[in-house]
Amino acid sequence: MSATRDVLEFVAKNIVDDPESVEVEEVEDDRGSVLHLRVADDDVGKVIGKGGRTARAIRSVVRAAAIREGTHVMVEIEG
């Protein structure tokens, strides 16, 4: 399990109302690592935030963790 995956999971679980429903799947493709964040349908709005601000902040934090590891990661949020 990578540190970026752990960071995403930690942040997501602390934002949502149902932390048990948070799932993070790491997939390698031609773009590099892609982290798929799945949350309960009721929590999607909290993870995305008003105007996408929360989603941008989450992606920035995960990107910083990836840079520290020397990798490139993308985050995709799914309901």
C-alpha angles and dihedrals in degrees: 000000000000126000091239090057090049091050092051092047092048094049094045094049090053093052103046131073093226107046091171090068094057112113127176120194121187117210128180117217139151090289093055124252118356119195114205111204115200122187135167115286090247091056100050092091092053092051093047096041131192108328090351093291096134092047090051091049092050091049091049093052093047091046090053091051090049092051089052088055091045094244139112119239134179124199123215119188118212131181 
